[in-house]
Every structure is written in structure tokens, then in C-alpha cells.
Amino acid sequence: MAITRWTRVAEDAARKLIELHTADPALEFYGLELAQALKCGPGTIYPVLRRMEEAGWLLSREESSTEPRSKARPPRVYYRINPETLPAVRQRLAELDARRRATAPVSPTLTPQPSTGAANPHRRKP
């Protein structure tokens, strides 16, 4: 299954996941941790994580029930990038970058005009 909806948060999350995986391929993270790293809310990041997991790009596991119970919170779901799909994630990000470059507005450039030797009549004299 492919991810069809690429929001800015989805792109940022994918880039961050590649960065984390490159630093430590065994690293696991939980959703709120990623949301804080990307400075977005959990309501924004969890749908992205769910889509990435459904696409097979992420692997997940729920933490054992003993730890959260002792800390009075629900169990966390830990994620890690699926190393088998890492090339597909990188390729998709490269495609998105290429599309953005191709559709980016071209900034106007100034074209130098030949000097006429005449003084600019609108220029303020010292």
C-alpha cells in the first residue's frame, strides 16, 4: 500500500525517521516523542504514523503492560522504520523534492541596462 496523501508533516516525519534510522537502525520511538521533535501536536503526527505503518514503512510494537501501569499511563506504541522499505521512503522523498523544485516559482532576476551616461533625475542630490 502506498501513501497517497503527503502533507508537510508527513514529509518532515519521513525525513526525521530516515535521520534517526541512519544514526541508529535499531532505534525505536513513540509518537509523542516524534511530535515533540517536529514541533507538532499528537493529533497531527498519529495519522501520519498510522498511514506509514499501513504502507509498510514502519514497524510497531506495544510496550509491555507492566511499565505503563506502574507509571499510570496507557501503553506506548513504539515505532521503527522498516529497513526493507527504506529505499522506497528515500525514493518518494526524492520525487517530492524534484516535484517541488519543478513547480517552484522562479524569482525574477534583474537585467542590467546599459548606462546612458545621464544622471538619474529622480536621485536625490547630497
C-alpha positions as CSV (number, residue, x, y, z in Angstrom):
1,M,0.0,0.0,0.0
2,A,1.4,3.4,-0.9
3,I,0.9,6.7,0.9
4,T,-1.2,8.9,-1.3
5,R,-1.5,12.0,1.0
6,W,1.8,13.7,1.6
7,T,1.4,16.7,3.9
8,R,4.3,18.8,5.0
9,V,4.2,16.9,8.4
10,A,4.4,13.6,6.6
11,E,7.4,14.7,4.7
12,D,9.1,16.1,7.8
13,A,8.3,12.9,9.7
14,A,9.8,10.7,6.9
15,R,13.0,12.8,6.8
16,K,13.3,12.7,10.6
17,L,12.7,8.9,10.5
18,I,15.5,8.4,7.9
19,E,17.8,10.6,10.0
20,L,17.0,8.6,13.2
21,H,17.4,5.3,11.3
22,T,20.7,6.4,9.8
23,A,22.1,7.3,13.3
24,D,20.8,4.1,14.9
25,P,19.0,1.4,12.8
26,A,17.6,-0.3,16.0
27,L,16.2,2.9,17.4
28,E,12.6,2.9,18.4
29,F,10.5,5.9,19.2
30,Y,6.9,6.7,20.2
31,G,4.5,9.1,18.6
32,L,4.6,11.9,21.1
33,E,8.4,11.9,21.0
34,L,8.3,12.4,17.3
35,A,5.6,15.0,17.6
36,Q,7.8,17.0,20.0
37,A,10.8,16.7,17.8
38,L,8.8,18.1,14.8
39,K,7.0,20.7,17.0
40,C,3.5,19.5,16.1
41,G,0.7,18.0,18.0
42,P,-0.1,14.3,18.6
43,G,-3.4,14.8,16.6
44,T,-1.2,15.7,13.6
45,I,1.5,13.0,13.9
46,Y,-0.5,9.9,14.8
47,P,-2.5,9.8,11.5
48,V,0.8,10.2,9.6
49,L,2.4,7.3,11.6
50,R,-0.7,5.2,11.0
51,R,-0.5,5.8,7.2
52,M,3.2,5.0,7.2
53,E,2.6,1.8,9.2
54,E,-0.2,0.7,6.8
55,A,2.1,1.3,3.9
56,G,4.6,-1.0,5.5
57,W,7.2,1.8,6.0
58,L,7.1,1.5,9.8
59,L,7.1,-1.5,12.2
60,S,5.5,-1.1,15.6
61,R,5.1,-2.9,18.9
62,E,3.2,-2.1,22.1
63,E,5.3,-1.8,25.2
64,S,4.8,-4.4,27.9
65,S,1.8,-3.7,30.2
66,T,3.9,-3.6,33.4
67,E,5.8,-0.4,32.8
68,P,2.8,1.9,31.9
69,R,0.8,0.5,34.8
70,S,3.5,1.5,37.2
71,K,3.5,5.0,35.7
72,A,-0.3,5.3,35.5
73,R,-0.4,5.9,31.7
74,P,-1.6,3.9,28.7
75,P,0.9,1.6,27.0
76,R,3.0,3.3,24.3
77,V,3.3,2.1,20.8
78,Y,6.9,2.1,19.7
79,Y,7.8,2.5,16.0
80,R,10.9,2.0,14.0
81,I,11.5,2.3,10.3
82,N,11.2,-0.9,8.2
83,P,14.7,-1.4,6.8
84,E,13.1,-3.3,3.8
85,T,11.1,-0.3,2.7
86,L,13.8,2.4,3.5
87,P,14.8,2.7,-0.2
88,A,11.1,3.3,-1.1
89,V,10.9,6.1,1.5
90,R,14.0,7.7,0.2
91,Q,12.9,7.5,-3.4
92,R,9.5,9.0,-2.5
93,L,11.1,11.9,-0.7
94,A,13.4,12.5,-3.7
95,E,10.4,12.5,-6.0
96,L,8.6,15.1,-3.8
97,D,11.7,17.2,-3.8
98,A,12.0,17.1,-7.6
99,R,8.3,18.0,-8.0
100,R,8.7,20.9,-5.6
101,R,11.8,22.2,-7.5
102,A,9.9,21.9,-10.8
103,T,6.9,23.8,-9.6
104,A,8.7,26.4,-7.5
105,P,8.1,29.9,-8.7
106,V,11.0,31.4,-10.5
107,S,12.2,34.6,-8.8
108,P,12.6,37.5,-11.2
109,T,16.1,38.5,-11.9
110,L,17.2,42.0,-12.5
111,T,18.5,42.6,-16.0
112,P,21.3,45.2,-16.1
113,Q,20.5,48.1,-18.5
114,P,23.3,49.8,-20.4
115,S,24.4,53.1,-18.9
116,T,23.3,56.2,-20.9
117,G,25.8,58.4,-19.0
118,A,22.9,60.7,-18.0
119,A,22.3,61.4,-14.3
120,N,19.2,59.9,-12.8
121,P,16.7,62.8,-12.5
122,H,15.0,61.1,-9.5
123,R,18.1,60.6,-7.5
124,R,18.4,62.9,-4.5
125,K,21.4,65.2,-4.6
126,P,23.6,65.3,-1.5
